[in-house]
Amino acid sequence: MANSMENAISQNSDFGYFDVWKATIEERTGVQITPDRERALALLLERRIKELDSQDIDQYMNDALDIAKGAQEWSDLIDSLLVKETSFFRHQPSMDYVKTWVRDAVREKSISEPLWIWSLGCSTGEEAYSLAITVEQAMKAEGQEPRYGIIGTDISREAVFHARRGIYRESKMAVIDKPINSAYFDPVGSGLWRVKADLRRRVCFLTSNILTDGSPLVRRKMHLIYCQNMLVYFRRWKRREIIGQLSNHLDNQGCLMLGLGELSNWLPSGFTRVTQRNIQAYIKDKTVEQGEAR
């Protein structure tokens, strides 16, 4: 069976299975299998067929796509296919803007309830914890006791498991200043650091698919949605559809932060783009809902 999947790609006119896999992955997750990802998918499918000792791709496909029997295999397949590389304070200008936005909200008392933030596509948790540290610092700088909650979601069960543990290797800590390191992390072994319990309690991690999510936590209104480097996996029309969904989750005058270039020059309806050029952030326009004055 060696190279059979790769050969099938180069001769895909009579090979329907690979196209079915691509279509099914996109249907279930929204993730587009672009030409540069086709080889990775082919090698992954071939490896799993061998590891599970399936008779052929037909048997593996039927088992994996069965909603009841194939749930774990499907989860493992997606975990292996999607890139989960991330880091603390990955895009510092965006984090700086979050700090400014929070401080302004505290000063203007525009948020009277606890601040809610959604870290979408949070991977192994570095982004969500970076947001928590940023919010803590911003609120304390304004003399306010931190009152906030952060929800981190990712389609990968394995990534969410690691995020909940909050343990990171020394190499991950290189970008963190020593004062922040000592304030928010504890050494827990040789070259390992764990997010302090007080900060971990502020962050809830959930396995979630943005296309089908039904979690009541995620359905609540958010004050800020942080969604960077996730939309690149989707087709352009699907990106706009997702932005529409996120708009429904966002409180009036809430903030939506994306990765640079993820929407190009398109301005989502009902949003005003922040003028700062080194970030891509949008403020939801203030509206008056029917029968309710705000």
C-alpha positions as CSV (number, residue, x, y, z in Angstrom):
1,M,0.0,0.0,0.0
2,A,3.1,2.3,0.2
3,N,2.6,5.5,-1.8
4,S,-0.9,4.4,-2.8
5,M,-2.5,7.5,-1.4
6,E,0.1,9.8,-2.9
7,N,-0.2,8.1,-6.3
8,A,-4.0,8.5,-6.0
9,I,-3.6,12.2,-5.6
10,S,-1.5,12.5,-8.8
11,Q,-4.1,10.4,-10.6
12,N,-7.2,11.6,-8.7
13,S,-9.5,11.5,-11.8
14,D,-10.6,8.0,-10.8
15,F,-10.0,8.3,-7.0
16,G,-13.1,9.5,-5.2
17,Y,-12.1,8.7,-1.6
18,F,-9.7,11.6,-1.2
19,D,-12.2,14.1,-2.5
20,V,-14.8,12.7,-0.1
21,W,-12.3,13.2,2.8
22,K,-11.6,16.7,1.8
23,A,-15.3,17.6,1.5
24,T,-16.2,15.9,4.8
25,I,-13.5,17.7,6.7
26,E,-14.6,21.0,5.3
27,E,-18.3,20.2,6.0
28,R,-17.6,19.2,9.6
29,T,-15.0,21.8,10.5
30,G,-15.0,24.5,7.9
31,V,-11.3,23.9,7.3
32,Q,-10.3,24.1,3.7
33,I,-7.8,21.4,2.5
34,T,-5.8,23.6,0.2
35,P,-3.3,22.0,-2.3
36,D,-0.4,22.5,0.1
37,R,-2.3,20.5,2.7
38,E,-3.3,17.6,0.4
39,R,0.0,15.7,0.8
40,A,-0.2,16.0,4.6
41,L,-3.7,14.6,4.6
42,A,-2.8,11.8,2.3
43,L,0.2,10.7,4.4
44,L,-1.9,11.0,7.6
45,L,-4.7,8.8,6.1
46,E,-2.2,6.2,4.9
47,R,-0.5,6.1,8.4
48,R,-3.8,5.7,10.2
49,I,-5.0,2.8,7.9
50,K,-1.8,1.0,8.7
51,E,-1.8,1.7,12.4
52,L,-5.4,0.4,12.8
53,D,-4.8,-2.5,10.5
54,S,-7.8,-1.7,8.4
55,Q,-8.4,-3.9,5.4
56,D,-8.5,-1.0,3.0
57,I,-9.4,2.7,2.8
58,D,-13.1,1.7,2.3
59,Q,-13.2,0.1,5.7
60,Y,-11.3,2.8,7.4
61,M,-13.5,5.5,5.9
62,N,-16.7,3.8,7.0
63,D,-15.4,3.3,10.5
64,A,-14.0,6.8,11.0
65,L,-17.0,8.6,9.5
66,D,-19.5,6.7,11.6
67,I,-20.7,9.2,14.2
68,A,-20.9,6.7,17.0
69,K,-17.9,4.4,16.3
70,G,-15.6,6.9,14.8
71,A,-15.8,9.9,17.2
72,Q,-12.4,9.3,18.8
73,E,-10.7,8.5,15.5
74,W,-12.2,11.6,13.9
75,S,-11.0,13.7,16.8
76,D,-7.5,12.3,16.6
77,L,-7.4,12.8,12.8
78,I,-8.3,16.5,13.1
79,D,-5.8,16.9,16.0
80,S,-3.0,15.5,13.7
81,L,-4.0,17.6,10.7
82,L,-4.4,21.1,12.2
83,V,-1.3,23.1,13.1
84,K,-1.5,24.1,16.8
85,E,1.7,26.1,17.1
86,T,1.3,29.2,19.2
87,S,3.1,31.3,21.8
88,F,2.6,33.7,24.6
89,F,1.9,37.3,23.6
90,R,2.0,36.2,20.0
91,H,1.2,39.6,18.4
92,Q,2.2,42.2,20.9
93,P,0.5,45.2,19.2
94,S,-2.8,43.4,19.5
95,M,-2.2,42.7,23.2
96,D,-1.2,46.3,23.7
97,Y,-4.5,47.4,22.2
98,V,-6.4,45.0,24.4
99,K,-4.7,46.6,27.4
100,T,-5.7,50.1,26.2
101,W,-9.2,49.0,25.4
102,V,-9.7,47.6,28.9
103,R,-8.3,50.6,30.6
104,D,-10.5,52.9,28.6
105,A,-13.6,50.7,29.5
106,V,-12.7,50.9,33.2
107,R,-12.2,54.7,33.1
108,E,-15.4,55.3,31.2
109,K,-17.3,52.8,33.3
110,S,-18.8,51.4,30.0
111,I,-18.8,47.9,31.4
112,S,-20.6,47.6,34.7
113,E,-20.6,43.7,34.9
114,P,-17.5,41.4,34.8
115,L,-15.6,41.6,31.5
116,W,-16.1,38.6,29.3
117,I,-13.6,37.6,26.6
118,W,-13.6,34.8,24.1
119,S,-10.3,33.4,22.9
120,L,-11.3,31.6,19.7
121,G,-9.0,28.9,18.3
122,C,-7.0,29.1,21.6
123,S,-4.9,26.0,20.8
124,T,-2.8,25.0,23.9
125,G,-3.8,28.0,25.9
126,E,-1.0,30.5,25.6
127,E,-3.2,33.1,23.9
128,A,-6.0,32.9,26.6
129,Y,-3.5,33.1,29.4
130,S,-1.8,36.1,27.7
131,L,-5.2,37.8,27.6
132,A,-5.8,37.1,31.2
133,I,-2.5,38.6,32.2
134,T,-3.1,41.6,30.0
135,V,-6.6,42.2,31.5
136,E,-5.3,41.8,35.1
137,Q,-2.6,44.3,34.5
138,A,-4.9,46.8,32.8
139,M,-7.5,46.7,35.6
140,K,-5.0,46.9,38.4
141,A,-3.4,49.9,36.7
142,E,-6.7,51.7,37.0
143,G,-7.1,50.7,40.6
144,Q,-9.9,48.2,40.0
145,E,-10.1,44.8,41.4
146,P,-10.0,42.4,38.4
147,R,-13.5,41.2,37.5
148,Y,-13.4,39.2,34.3
149,G,-13.7,35.8,32.7
150,I,-12.1,34.3,29.7
151,I,-13.4,31.4,27.6
152,G,-10.9,29.6,25.4
153,T,-12.2,27.3,22.7
154,D,-10.5,25.0,20.2
155,I,-11.6,22.1,18.0
156,S,-8.7,20.0,19.2
157,R,-9.4,17.9,22.3
158,E,-5.7,17.4,22.8
159,A,-4.9,21.1,22.7
160,V,-7.7,21.9,25.2
161,F,-6.4,19.2,27.6
162,H,-3.0,20.9,27.6
163,A,-4.5,24.3,28.0
164,R,-6.4,23.3,31.1
165,R,-3.2,21.9,32.7
166,G,-1.5,25.2,32.0
167,I,2.0,23.7,32.1
168,Y,4.6,25.0,29.6
169,R,8.3,24.3,28.8
170,E,11.1,26.7,29.4
171,S,11.3,27.4,25.7
172,K,7.8,28.8,25.7
173,M,8.6,31.3,28.5
174,A,11.4,33.0,26.6
175,V,9.2,35.9,25.4
176,I,7.8,36.6,28.9
177,D,9.5,39.3,31.0
178,K,10.8,38.1,34.4
179,P,8.4,40.2,36.5
180,I,5.4,38.7,34.6
181,N,6.9,35.2,34.9
182,S,7.3,35.4,38.7
183,A,3.9,37.0,39.1
184,Y,1.8,34.6,37.1
185,F,3.8,31.3,36.9
186,D,5.2,28.7,39.3
187,P,8.1,26.4,38.6
188,V,6.9,22.8,38.7
189,G,9.8,20.7,37.5
190,S,12.9,20.7,35.5
191,G,12.3,23.4,32.8
192,L,8.5,23.4,33.4
193,W,6.3,26.3,34.5
194,R,2.6,26.3,35.4
195,V,0.1,29.2,35.3
196,K,-0.7,30.1,38.9
197,A,-4.0,28.8,40.2
198,D,-5.6,32.2,40.7
199,L,-5.1,33.0,37.0
200,R,-6.2,29.5,35.8
201,R,-9.5,29.9,37.7
202,R,-10.3,32.9,35.5
203,V,-10.0,30.9,32.3
204,C,-12.4,28.2,31.1
205,F,-11.3,25.9,28.2
206,L,-13.9,24.1,26.0
207,T,-13.6,21.8,23.0
208,S,-15.7,23.6,20.4
209,N,-16.4,23.8,16.7
210,I,-17.3,27.3,15.7
211,L,-19.6,25.9,13.0
212,T,-21.8,23.8,15.4
213,D,-21.1,25.2,18.9
214,G,-24.1,25.0,21.3
215,S,-22.3,25.7,24.6
216,P,-24.2,28.1,26.8
217,L,-21.0,29.6,27.9
218,V,-20.1,30.6,24.4
219,R,-23.6,31.7,23.6
220,R,-23.4,34.5,26.2
221,K,-22.7,38.1,25.0
222,M,-18.9,38.8,25.0
223,H,-17.3,42.2,25.4
224,L,-14.2,41.2,23.4
225,I,-13.7,38.4,20.9
226,Y,-10.1,37.5,20.1
227,C,-9.8,35.4,16.9
228,Q,-6.4,35.6,15.4
229,N,-4.9,33.2,12.8
230,M,-7.9,31.0,12.6
231,L,-9.9,32.4,9.7
232,V,-7.0,31.6,7.4
233,Y,-8.1,28.0,7.4
234,F,-11.5,28.9,5.8
235,R,-12.7,30.0,2.4
236,R,-13.4,33.7,2.0
237,W,-17.2,33.3,2.0
238,K,-17.0,31.1,5.1
239,R,-14.9,33.8,6.9
240,R,-17.6,36.3,6.3
241,E,-20.2,33.9,7.6
242,I,-18.2,33.3,10.7
243,I,-17.9,37.0,11.3
244,G,-21.6,37.3,11.2
245,Q,-21.9,34.6,13.9
246,L,-19.3,36.3,16.0
247,S,-21.2,39.6,15.7
248,N,-24.2,37.9,17.3
249,H,-22.0,36.9,20.3
250,L,-20.6,40.4,20.7
251,D,-22.1,43.0,23.1
252,N,-22.9,46.4,21.7
253,Q,-19.7,48.5,21.3
254,G,-17.8,45.3,21.9
255,C,-14.4,44.6,20.3
256,L,-13.6,42.0,17.7
257,M,-9.8,41.3,17.1
258,L,-8.5,39.4,14.1
259,G,-5.2,38.6,12.6
260,L,-3.7,41.1,10.1
261,G,-5.0,40.5,6.6
262,E,-7.6,37.9,7.5
263,L,-10.4,40.0,6.1
264,S,-8.3,42.1,3.6
265,N,-10.2,45.3,3.0
266,W,-13.7,44.0,3.7
267,L,-15.6,45.9,6.4
268,P,-18.1,43.7,8.2
269,S,-21.6,45.3,8.4
270,G,-22.3,46.9,11.8
271,F,-18.6,47.4,12.6
272,T,-16.2,50.3,12.6
273,R,-12.5,49.4,12.0
274,V,-10.0,50.7,14.5
275,T,-7.6,53.1,12.6
276,Q,-4.4,51.7,14.1
277,R,-2.6,50.2,11.2
278,N,-0.6,47.4,12.9
279,I,-3.6,45.6,14.2
280,Q,-7.0,44.5,12.8
281,A,-9.7,45.4,15.3
282,Y,-13.3,46.3,14.9
283,I,-15.8,48.0,17.3
284,K,-19.4,46.8,17.0
285,D,-21.7,49.8,16.3
286,K,-24.0,50.8,19.1
287,T,-27.6,49.9,18.3
288,V,-31.0,50.3,19.9
289,E,-32.9,47.0,20.0
290,Q,-36.6,47.0,19.5
291,G,-38.4,47.9,22.7
292,E,-35.2,48.4,24.6
293,A,-33.3,51.7,25.0
294,R,-29.6,51.5,25.9
